[in-house]
Amino acid sequence: MPSRNTFAPDMIRGDKNTIQIALAGNPNSGKTSLFNALTGLNQKVGNFPGVTVDKKTGSFSVGNDLQAKVVDLPGTYSLYPRRADEWVAYNVLMDVERKENIDVIMLVMDASNLKRNLLFCSQLIDLKYPVIVALTMNDLAQKKGIKIDIDELSRELNVPVVPVNPRTNKGINELKKVVAQMAATPYAAPVSDFIDIKNIAPKAIENLQSKLDVNDYLAIHYLANYEHLSFPQETKNIIAKIDAEEKFSATKVQAEEILQRYTRIRQIMQQFVVEPDPLQKKIFTDKLDDILLHRVWGYVILLGVLFFLFQSIFWLAQYPMDGIDWTFTQLTNWLSSVLPQAWWSDLICNGLLAGLGGIIVFVPQIAILFGLITLLEDTGYMARISFLMDKLMRKVGLNGKSVMPMISGFACAIPGIMSTRNIENRKERLLTIMITPLMSCSARLPVYTILIGLAVPNKFYLGIFSARGLIMMLMYLLGVVMALIVSVVLKWIVKIQEKSFFILELPIYRAPRWKNVFVTMIEKAKVFVLEAGKVILVISLLIWFLSSYGPSKSMQKIDHKYEVLKSQTPVSNTEAIAQLNRNFGTEKLENSYAGHLGKFIEPVIKPLGYDWKIGIALITSFAAREVFVGTMATLYSVDEDNTSTLQQKMKSAKRDDGTPVYTLPTAISLIIFYVLAMQCMSTLAVVKRETKSWKWPIVQFIYMTGLAYVCSFLVFHIMS
């Protein structure tokens, strides 16, 4: 077991040019803002080993020859984890196997809540890691009348304390200089602990230290949580034996430790921190909460905020989307005119470009949606939404903490489901997992956009309310309402008895950090293009192949038939030739592999108002919902000319009897299907991983698909 009592520069750095930093802190302490300020666009998102929690890593330059790599740990209040996210941070900080190879902990502390933050800080110091404190929220502390003697606080804690403001980049250069100094200077851990740890469980600690090379505080955590840490079985057996022999009580030790720490923290606060009278006048945040959390006006304002969000998706994205759509149409048209008639040119124009266009055209809406959600989080309003909704959530078997995963589900169900780890109650967590995919995620947005554009006229009411925006908002609200109804049903089916608590910290209101919003928009758009885009592109090319080829006998028969018809038609009759080409494309598509597949499932989907082409899109979009648009783009590009946009091609699509395919009932029925159906294999995989069973993803898939079919059937026949 490696010792952490002393560090030299070569031990701090895995190599001469890199230092590994763990960014830790309490929730709402400004940790994410600092991470973005340090790393900018030099970020990537993965997963912590063995779990599905997001792992944000980034890098920044400290000097000419030194790079710092930062891993952003999930927020946690102390080294006694309760939620799944806190266990992830805990395992990284314990780092038994040295997988993360952390050299320095950069701890973000909120100056306006210093007493609470010092608990976590004192625990990290006692781990004997090199610690740098980044002190945030200094402007808020000043408004509250809090004055901190930073130099004396740094001396008392025996760690560097650097005041920073990530929103204005104030103190960032000073923080980097401290990192460089720490990397260049031999580090010796403090000999004494923050509190008298050894006296809490002296025999157990001494016994463990005789077997393993660990400091006093690590010994306590190893004894308390060895079953959850990645020790070799032999080491676990040693710790378990000591645990049993000394009758070690983790709960008693934790209680004694926390009491000692807060006694010392109170002394520090009295010496180095001046706090105002608690009866001082309300700060701005409290005054604003009186309005935004009002039992009537709070809900009115919330609906207004959500309405503005969905209207903005259309208002702000319309022109860039039109520009991208026009560009791809012109490019496809130009390439079709200059490339020779061959299978590979058809692949480029009707397969590759059609699929690529189906990805890029929705980047503005994806970026805007994530940007607006980031604004809500950055300003502090997102937590208020949870608070407002707690009363309603409890009536359907959830609590206010379920709102955050559900709202995250508007962007993507996967991070929403993973964020349910914040919900301590097992039943409420399971119900939240089961209903979160009903939230209209960003993958549904391209489907809504294309279908609403087909079915709903571009009208404005009172000059500002877009009919399309209203329908879009109704679709999002439908997902929410159905989620609540399903939760009520599942509340009676799922038999888990456990007490429920709702404790939520409301962050202060702050002006949004626009750089943070911009970085998030870029990153989320990049993820959509590179991750979802790969799936869309592969399936688009597959659909092109299935649409362009079919059983050789039937395809040869069609080729021969139209060769004869063309030979009998005068070349001067361009209109007749064009019509023959359209009929040839349509008949060839119907007899292709894709056509056979669509025709096979058409009897099942016909009652919903769908034809065989829509059937193909329904099948392919089970891989990912957004594939619907790429599939339709490919199908209609193969069938039609390249001079029209996808929406124009779909609008002009006709059935065998000459009636339009996309009537209002059909379009609305299809939208309803996509609102409610489970069409995301990745989400099902994450649900399985989170519930550790295939039972719940199977139940989820069956109930969502059945609900989508029944509701689409009713809507189509009521509107027809």
C-alpha positions in Angstrom: 0.0 0.0 0.0 1.6 3.3 -1.1 2.3 5.9 1.6 1.0 9.4 1.3 3.0 11.0 4.0 5.5 12.8 1.7 5.6 13.9 -1.9 8.4 15.1 -4.0 8.0 16.8 -7.4 8.7 13.7 -9.3 6.1 11.9 -7.2 3.6 14.6 -7.8 4.0 14.3 -11.6 3.7 11.1 -13.4 6.1 12.5 -15.9 8.1 15.8 -16.1 5.5 17.6 -18.1 2.1 16.6 -16.6 0.4 17.1 -13.2 -2.9 15.3 -12.5 -5.4 17.4 -10.6 -8.7 16.3 -9.0 -11.2 19.1 -8.9 -13.5 18.6 -5.9 -16.0 20.6 -3.9 -19.5 20.9 -2.5 -22.5 21.1 -5.0 -23.2 24.7 -6.1 -19.8 25.9 -5.0 -18.8 27.1 -8.5 -16.8 24.0 -9.4 -18.1 23.6 -13.0 -17.6 27.3 -13.7 -14.0 27.0 -12.5 -13.4 23.8 -14.6 -14.7 25.6 -17.7 -12.6 28.7 -16.9 -9.4 26.6 -16.5 -9.9 24.3 -19.5 -12.0 26.2 -22.0 -12.7 24.0 -25.0 -9.9 21.5 -24.0 -12.5 19.1 -22.5 -13.8 15.7 -23.1 -16.6 13.6 -21.5 -16.3 9.9 -20.7 -17.2 7.6 -17.9 -15.5 6.8 -14.6 -14.2 3.2 -14.7 -17.0 0.7 -13.9 -19.8 3.2 -13.6 -22.0 5.3 -15.9 -21.4 8.6 -14.1 -20.0 11.3 -16.5 -16.3 11.9 -16.2 -15.3 15.4 -17.4 -11.7 15.8 -18.0 -9.7 18.8 -19.4 -6.3 20.3 -19.6 -4.6 23.6 -19.3 -1.1 25.0 -19.6 0.6 25.9 -16.4 3.9 27.0 -17.9 6.2 26.5 -20.9 7.0 22.9 -19.9 4.1 21.9 -17.7 0.5 20.8 -18.5 -2.2 20.2 -16.0 -4.8 17.5 -16.5 -8.0 18.0 -14.5 -10.7 15.5 -13.6 -14.0 17.1 -12.4 -15.3 15.0 -9.6 -19.1 14.9 -8.8 -20.0 17.4 -6.0 -20.0 16.0 -2.5 -20.4 17.5 1.0 -18.0 15.3 2.9 -16.0 12.1 2.8 -19.0 10.1 4.0 -20.9 9.3 0.8 -24.6 8.6 0.7 -25.5 9.0 -3.0 -24.1 7.0 -5.9 -22.4 10.2 -7.3 -20.7 10.8 -4.0 -19.4 7.2 -3.9 -17.7 7.9 -7.3 -15.9 10.9 -5.9 -15.0 9.0 -2.7 -13.5 6.1 -4.7 -11.4 8.5 -6.8 -10.1 10.3 -3.7 -9.4 7.0 -1.8 -7.8 5.8 -5.1 -6.7 2.4 -3.6 -5.5 1.0 -6.9 -3.9 4.4 -7.9 -5.9 4.2 -11.2 -6.6 8.0 -11.3 -3.0 8.8 -10.1 -4.1 12.1 -8.5 -1.2 14.4 -7.7 -3.1 17.4 -6.3 -6.6 18.1 -5.1 -8.0 21.5 -6.1 -10.8 22.2 -3.7 -13.5 24.7 -4.6 -14.9 26.4 -1.5 -17.8 28.8 -1.4 -16.8 31.9 0.7 -20.4 32.7 1.5 -20.9 29.2 3.1 -17.4 28.8 4.5 -18.4 26.9 7.7 -20.0 24.1 5.7 -17.2 23.9 3.1 -14.5 23.7 5.7 -15.8 20.3 6.8 -14.9 18.7 3.4 -11.7 20.8 3.3 -10.4 19.6 6.6 -11.1 15.9 5.6 -9.1 16.3 2.4 -6.2 17.9 4.3 -6.1 14.9 6.7 -5.8 12.5 3.7 -2.3 14.1 3.4 -2.8 15.0 -0.3 -1.4 18.3 -1.6 -4.5 20.6 -1.5 -5.1 23.9 -3.2 -8.2 25.9 -2.1 -9.9 28.0 -4.8 -12.2 30.4 -2.9 -15.2 31.3 -5.0 -18.4 33.4 -4.4 -16.3 36.2 -2.8 -18.6 38.8 -4.2 -21.6 37.2 -2.6 -19.8 36.9 0.7 -19.1 40.6 0.5 -22.8 41.4 -0.2 -23.7 39.3 2.9 -21.2 41.3 5.0 -18.8 38.4 5.4 -15.1 39.3 5.7 -12.4 36.6 5.5 -8.7 37.0 6.4 -7.5 34.8 3.6 -3.8 35.0 4.5 -4.4 33.9 8.1 -6.9 31.2 6.9 -4.3 29.8 4.6 -1.7 29.7 7.4 -4.1 28.0 9.8 -5.1 25.4 7.3 -1.5 25.0 6.0 -2.7 25.0 2.4 -2.7 27.8 -0.3 -6.0 29.7 -0.5 -6.6 31.6 -3.7 -9.7 33.8 -4.2 -11.1 33.4 -7.7 -14.1 34.5 -9.8 -14.4 32.0 -12.7 -17.1 34.2 -14.3 -14.7 37.0 -14.8 -11.5 34.9 -14.9 -10.3 36.9 -11.8 -7.6 34.9 -9.9 -7.3 32.2 -12.6 -3.6 33.2 -13.4 -2.8 33.3 -9.7 -4.3 29.8 -9.3 -2.2 28.5 -12.1 1.0 30.0 -10.5 0.2 28.1 -7.3 -0.2 24.9 -9.3 3.2 25.5 -10.9 4.8 26.3 -7.5 3.4 23.1 -5.9 4.6 21.0 -8.8 8.1 22.5 -8.5 8.5 22.3 -4.7 8.9 19.1 -2.6 5.7 18.5 -0.6 5.7 17.3 3.0 2.3 16.5 4.5 1.5 18.1 7.8 2.7 16.0 10.7 -0.4 16.8 12.9 -4.0 16.2 11.8 -6.7 18.8 11.7 -8.3 17.1 14.7 -7.1 14.4 17.1 -8.0 11.5 14.9 -6.0 8.8 16.7 -7.9 9.2 19.9 -11.2 8.5 18.1 -10.3 4.8 17.6 -6.7 4.4 18.8 -6.4 0.6 19.0 -8.1 0.0 15.6 -5.9 2.6 13.9 -2.6 1.3 15.4 -3.5 -2.3 14.6 -4.2 -1.4 11.0 -1.0 0.7 10.7 1.0 -2.2 11.9 -0.2 -4.1 8.8 -0.6 -1.3 6.1 1.4 1.8 5.5 -1.4 4.4 5.9 -1.9 7.6 7.8 -4.4 7.9 10.7 -7.3 9.3 8.7 -7.0 6.8 5.8 -7.0 4.1 8.4 -10.4 5.2 9.6 -11.9 5.2 6.1 -10.4 1.8 5.2 -11.9 0.3 8.4 -15.3 2.0 7.7 -15.6 1.3 3.9 -13.2 -1.5 3.0 -16.0 -3.6 1.6 -16.8 -0.8 -1.0 -13.1 -0.1 -1.9 -11.1 -2.0 -4.6 -8.7 -3.8 -2.2 -7.3 -7.2 -3.1 -9.2 -9.9 -1.2 -6.2 -10.5 1.0 -6.1 -6.9 2.2 -9.9 -7.0 2.8 -9.5 -10.0 5.0 -6.8 -8.2 7.1 -9.0 -5.2 7.5 -12.1 -7.3 8.3 -10.2 -9.2 11.0 -9.1 -5.9 12.7 -12.6 -4.5 12.3 -14.0 -7.6 14.1 -11.3 -7.7 16.8 -11.5 -4.1 17.8 -15.4 -3.9 17.4 -14.9 -0.9 15.1 -18.2 1.2 14.9 -18.2 3.3 11.7 -21.3 5.3 12.8 -19.8 6.2 16.2 -16.5 7.1 14.7 -18.1 9.3 12.1 -20.2 11.1 14.7 -17.2 11.8 16.9 -15.1 13.0 14.0 -17.7 15.4 12.7 -18.2 16.9 16.2 -14.5 17.4 16.6 -14.2 19.0 13.2 -17.0 21.5 13.7 -15.5 22.4 17.1 -12.2 23.3 15.4 -14.1 25.0 12.4 -16.0 27.2 14.9 -12.7 28.3 16.4 -11.4 29.2 12.9 -14.5 31.1 12.0 -14.3 33.1 15.2 -10.6 34.0 14.6 -10.5 34.7 10.8 -14.0 35.3 9.6 -16.3 38.3 10.4 -20.0 37.4 9.9 -22.9 39.9 10.0 -25.9 39.9 12.3 -28.2 37.1 11.2 -31.1 39.5 11.4 -29.7 41.6 8.6 -31.9 42.7 5.8 -32.7 40.2 3.0 -30.2 39.9 0.2 -31.4 40.1 -3.4 -31.7 36.3 -3.7 -34.2 36.1 -0.9 -36.3 39.0 -2.3 -36.4 37.3 -5.8 -37.4 34.0 -4.2 -40.4 35.7 -2.7 -41.7 36.2 -6.3 -40.3 33.2 -8.1 -41.3 30.7 -5.4 -44.7 32.3 -4.8 -47.5 29.7 -4.5 -49.4 31.2 -7.5 -47.0 33.5 -9.4 -44.2 31.0 -9.1 -46.0 28.5 -11.3 -47.2 31.2 -13.8 -43.6 32.3 -14.2 -42.4 28.7 -14.6 -44.9 28.1 -17.5 -43.8 31.4 -19.1 -40.1 30.3 -18.9 -40.8 26.9 -20.5 -43.0 28.6 -23.2 -40.2 31.0 -24.0 -37.7 28.1 -24.2 -39.7 26.2 -26.7 -40.6 29.3 -28.8 -36.9 30.2 -28.9 -36.0 26.9 -30.4 -38.0 27.9 -33.5 -37.4 31.6 -33.5 -33.6 31.5 -33.1 -32.9 28.4 -35.1 -35.1 29.0 -38.2 -32.6 31.1 -40.3 -29.5 28.9 -39.7 -31.6 25.8 -40.3 -33.0 27.2 -43.6 -29.5 28.2 -44.6 -28.0 24.7 -43.9 -31.0 23.0 -45.7 -30.6 25.2 -48.8 -26.8 24.7 -48.9 -27.2 20.9 -48.8 -30.0 21.0 -51.5 -27.8 23.1 -53.8 -24.7 21.0 -53.2 -26.6 17.8 -53.9 -28.2 19.3 -57.0 -24.8 20.5 -58.3 -23.0 17.2 -57.7 -25.8 15.3 -59.4 -25.3 17.5 -62.5 -21.5 17.1 -62.7 -21.0 13.6 -61.6 -21.4 10.7 -64.1 -24.4 8.3 -63.7 -23.0 5.6 -61.6 -23.7 3.7 -58.3 -21.0 5.6 -56.4 -22.3 9.0 -57.5 -25.8 8.0 -56.3 -24.3 6.8 -53.0 -22.6 10.2 -52.6 -25.7 12.3 -53.5 -28.6 10.3 -52.1 -26.9 8.3 -49.4 -23.9 10.3 -47.9 -25.1 13.9 -48.4 -28.7 13.1 -47.6 -27.7 11.5 -44.3 -25.1 14.3 -43.5 -27.7 16.9 -44.2 -30.1 15.2 -41.8 -27.5 15.6 -39.1 -26.1 19.1 -39.6 -29.5 20.8 -40.2 -30.5 20.2 -36.6 -27.3 21.4 -34.9 -28.7 25.0 -34.4 -31.7 23.7 -32.5 -29.6 21.2 -30.4 -27.1 23.9 -29.5 -29.9 26.4 -28.6 -31.8 23.9 -26.4 -28.7 23.0 -24.4 -27.6 26.7 -24.2 -31.0 27.7 -22.7 -31.0 24.8 -20.2 -27.4 25.8 -19.2 -28.7 29.4 -18.7 -31.4 28.1 -16.3 -28.8 26.1 -14.4 -26.2 28.9 -14.3 -28.7 31.5 -13.0 -29.8 29.2 -10.2 -33.4 28.9 -11.4 -33.3 25.2 -12.2 -33.1 24.3 -8.5 -36.2 26.5 -7.9 -38.1 24.4 -10.4 -37.4 21.3 -8.3 -38.6 23.1 -5.2 -41.8 24.3 -6.9 -42.6 20.9 -8.2 -42.0 18.9 -5.1 -45.6 19.1 -3.9 -46.9 17.8 -7.2 -44.2 15.2 -7.5 -45.1 13.7 -4.1 -48.7 13.1 -5.2 -47.5 10.8 -8.0 -45.0 8.9 -5.9 -41.9 11.0 -6.6 -40.2 14.0 -4.9 -38.7 17.3 -6.0 -35.4 15.8 -6.8 -37.1 13.8 -9.6 -37.6 17.0 -11.5 -33.9 17.5 -12.2 -33.5 14.1 -14.0 -36.8 14.8 -15.8 -35.6 18.2 -17.0 -32.3 16.7 -18.0 -34.4 14.2 -20.0 -35.4 17.1 -22.2 -31.8 17.2 -23.4 -31.1 13.4 -23.2 -32.7 10.6 -21.2 -29.3 9.0 -20.5 -27.7 11.7 -18.3 -31.2 12.2 -16.8 -31.4 8.5 -15.7 -27.8 8.6 -14.5 -28.5 11.7 -12.4 -31.2 9.8 -10.4 -28.4 8.7 -8.1 -29.1 11.9 -6.2 -32.4 10.4 -5.1 -31.9 8.5 -1.9 -35.2 6.7 -1.8 -35.0 3.5 -3.9 -38.7 3.5 -5.0 -38.7 7.1 -6.1 -35.4 6.6 -7.9 -36.8 3.6 -9.8 -40.0 5.4 -10.8 -38.0 8.4 -12.0 -35.9 6.1 -14.1 -39.0 4.5 -15.6 -40.6 7.8 -16.6 -37.6 9.9 -17.6 -37.6 8.6 -21.3 -41.1 10.1 -21.7 -39.5 13.5 -21.6 -39.0 14.8 -25.1 -35.3 14.6 -25.5 -33.2 16.5 -28.1 -33.3 13.4 -30.4 -37.0 13.9 -30.8 -36.6 17.5 -31.8 -35.6 16.9 -35.4 -38.7 14.6 -35.8 -41.0 17.2 -34.2 -39.6 20.0 -36.3 -40.0 18.2 -39.7 -43.5 16.9 -38.8 -44.8 20.1 -37.2 -43.5 22.0 -40.3 -45.6 19.7 -42.5 -48.8 19.7 -40.5 -49.0 23.1 -38.8 -49.2 26.4 -40.8 -46.6 29.0 -40.0 -49.1 31.4 -38.3 -48.7 33.8 -35.4 -51.3 34.7 -32.9 -51.3 38.2 -31.4 -48.2 38.8 -33.5 -45.9 36.9 -31.2 -47.2 33.4 -30.4 -46.2 30.9 -33.1 -48.6 28.1 -33.8 -45.7 25.8 -34.4 -44.1 26.8 -31.1 -47.4 26.2 -29.3 -47.7 22.7 -30.7 -44.1 22.0 -29.9 -44.7 23.1 -26.3 -47.9 20.9 -26.2 -45.8 17.8 -27.2 -43.3 18.5 -24.4 -46.2 18.9 -22.0 -47.8 15.7 -23.2 -44.7 13.8 -22.3 -44.7 15.3 -18.8 -48.4 14.6 -18.2 -48.1 11.0 -19.5 -45.0 10.6 -17.2 -46.9 11.7 -14.2 -49.9 9.4 -15.0 -47.5 6.4 -15.5 -45.8 7.2 -12.2 -49.2 7.1 -10.4 -49.8 3.6 -11.9 -46.3 2.4 -11.1 -46.5 3.8 -7.5 -49.1 1.1 -6.8 -47.3 -1.7 -8.6 -43.7 -1.2 -7.3 -43.6 -2.6 -3.8 -40.7 -0.9 -2.1 -41.3 0.6 1.4 -38.8 3.3 2.4 -39.0 6.7 4.0 -38.7 9.7 1.7 -36.8 12.9 2.4 -36.5 16.0 0.3 -33.5 18.2 1.2 -32.4 20.7 -1.4 -29.9 23.5 -1.4 -31.1 26.6 -3.3 -28.1 28.3 -4.9 -28.0 32.0 -5.1 -29.1 33.8 -8.3 -26.3 34.9 -10.5 -25.8 36.4 -13.9 -25.1 33.6 -16.4 -21.5 33.0 -17.4 -21.7 33.4 -21.1 -18.5 31.6 -21.8 -19.8 28.6 -19.9 -23.0 28.7 -22.0 -21.0 28.9 -25.2 -18.7 26.0 -24.3 -21.7 23.8 -23.4 -23.4 24.6 -26.7 -20.3 23.8 -28.7 -19.6 20.6 -26.7 -23.2 19.3 -26.9 -23.5 20.1 -30.6 -20.1 18.2 -31.1 -21.4 15.2 -29.2 -24.6 15.2 -31.3 -22.7 15.3 -34.6 -20.0 12.9 -33.7 -22.0 10.4 -31.6 -25.5 10.5 -32.8 -24.2 11.6 -36.2 -22.2 8.4 -36.7 -25.3 6.3 -36.1 -27.4 8.4 -38.4 -24.8 8.3 -41.2 -24.3 4.5 -41.0 -28.0 3.9 -41.0 -28.5 6.4 -43.8 -26.0 4.5 -46.0 -27.6 1.2 -45.0 -31.0 2.6 -46.0 -29.6 3.9 -49.3 -28.3 0.3 -50.0 -31.6 -1.3 -49.0 -33.5 1.3 -51.0 -31.4 1.1 -54.2 -31.1 -2.7 -54.4 -33.5 -5.6 -54.2 -34.1 -9.1 -55.4 -32.4 -9.3 -58.8 -35.3 -10.9 -60.8 -37.8 -8.2 -59.8 -35.3 -5.3 -60.2 -34.3 -6.6 -63.7 -37.9 -6.9 -64.7 -38.5 -3.3 -63.7 -35.4 -2.1 -65.6 -36.5 -3.9 -68.7 -40.1 -2.6 -68.4 -39.0 1.1 -68.3 -36.3 0.7 -71.0 -39.1 -0.4 -73.3 -41.4 2.4 -72.2 -38.6 5.0 -72.7 -37.7 3.6 -76.1 -41.4 4.1 -77.1 -41.5 7.7 -75.8 -40.3 10.5 -78.1 -37.1 12.3 -76.7 -38.8 15.6 -77.4 -41.5 14.8 -74.9 -39.5 15.9 -71.8 -42.6 15.9 -69.5 -43.4 12.3 -70.3 -39.8 11.3 -69.9 -39.7 13.0 -66.5 -42.9 11.3 -65.4 -41.4 7.9 -66.5 -38.3 8.6 -64.4 -40.4 9.4 -61.4 -42.5 6.2 -61.9 -39.4 4.2 -62.4 -37.9 5.5 -59.1 -41.1 4.8 -57.2 -41.6 1.3 -58.5 -37.9 0.4 -58.0 -38.1 1.7 -54.3 -41.2 -0.4 -53.6 -39.5 -3.5 -54.9 -36.2 -2.9 -53.1 -35.2 -4.6 -49.9 -36.4 -1.6 -47.9 -39.7 -1.7 -49.8 -40.2 -5.3 -48.9 -39.4 -4.6 -45.3 -41.8 -1.6 -45.2 -44.6 -3.6 -46.9 -44.1 -6.4 -44.4 -45.0 -4.3 -41.4 -47.5 -2.0 -43.2 -50.6 -4.0 -42.0 -49.5 -3.3 -38.4 -49.0 0.4 -38.8 -51.7 1.2 -41.4 -54.3 1.7 -38.6 -52.1 4.6 -37.4 -52.2 6.3 -40.8 -48.7 5.3 -41.8 -47.4 4.0 -45.1 -44.5 1.6 -45.7 -41.9 4.3 -45.9 -42.8 5.6 -42.5 -42.6 1.9 -41.3 -39.0 1.7 -42.5 -38.2 4.9 -40.5 -39.9 3.5 -37.4 -37.7 0.4 -37.6 -34.4 2.2 -38.1 -35.2 4.9 -35.5 -35.3 2.2 -32.8 -31.5 2.6 -32.9 -31.9 6.3 -32.2 -35.0 8.5 -32.7 -33.1 11.2 -34.7 -32.4 8.6 -37.4 -36.0 9.1 -38.6 -35.1 12.3 -40.4 -31.9 10.8 -42.0 -34.0 7.7 -43.1 -36.7 9.8 -44.7 -34.1 12.0 -46.4 -32.5 9.0 -47.9 -35.8 7.3 -48.9 -37.1 10.4 -50.6 -33.8 11.3 -52.2 -33.7 7.9 -53.8 -37.3 8.3 -55.0 -37.3 11.9 -56.1 -35.2 14.6 -57.7 -32.6 16.5 -55.7 -33.9 20.0 -56.3 -36.4 20.1 -53.4 -35.9 20.1 -49.6 -36.9 17.1 -47.6 -39.9 18.8 -46.2 -41.1 19.7 -49.7 -40.6 16.1 -50.8 -42.6 14.8 -47.9 -45.4 17.3 -48.4 -45.8 16.2 -52.0 -45.7 12.5 -51.2 -48.8 10.6 -52.4 -50.3 7.2 -51.7 -51.3 4.7 -54.4 -54.7 6.3 -54.6 -53.3 9.8 -55.1 -54.1 11.1 -51.6 -51.4 12.9 -49.6 -49.4 10.7 -47.2 -48.8 13.4 -44.6 -52.3 14.7 -43.8 -52.8 16.5 -40.5 -54.1 13.3 -38.7 -51.2 11.3 -39.9 -48.6 13.9 -38.9 -50.0 14.4 -35.5 -50.4 10.6 -35.0 -46.7 10.2 -35.9 -45.6 13.0 -33.5 -47.6 11.4 -30.7 -45.9 8.0 -31.4 -42.5 9.6 -31.2 -43.5 11.5 -28.0 -44.3 8.3 -26.2 -42.4 5.4 -27.8 -39.2 4.0 -26.4 -36.9 4.2 -29.4 -33.4 4.4 -28.0 -31.3 1.3 -27.5 -28.7 3.3 -25.5 -31.3 4.4 -23.0 -32.4 0.8 -22.4 -28.8 -0.2 -21.9 -28.4 2.5 -19.3 -31.6 1.5 -17.5 -30.4 -2.0 -17.3 -27.1 -0.8 -15.9 -28.7 1.4 -13.3 -31.3 -1.1 -12.1 -28.9 -4.1 -12.5 -31.6 -6.1 -14.1 -33.2 -6.6 -17.6 -36.6 -6.7 -16.0 -37.2 -3.0 -15.8 -35.9 -2.0 -19.3 -38.1 -4.8 -20.8 -41.1 -3.4 -18.8 -40.2 0.1 -19.9 -39.9 -0.9 -23.6 -43.3 -2.7 -23.6 -45.3 -0.1 -21.8 -43.9 2.8 -23.8 -44.4 1.2 -27.2 -47.9 0.0 -26.3 -48.8 3.4 -25.0 -47.5 5.1 -28.1 -49.4 2.7 -30.4 -52.8 3.1 -28.6 -52.5 6.9 -28.3 -51.5 7.3 -31.9 -54.3 5.0 -33.0 -56.9 7.1 -31.1 -55.5 10.4 -32.3 -55.5 9.4 -35.9 -59.1 8.1 -35.9 -60.5 11.0 -33.8 -59.0 13.5 -36.2 -59.8 11.7 -39.4 
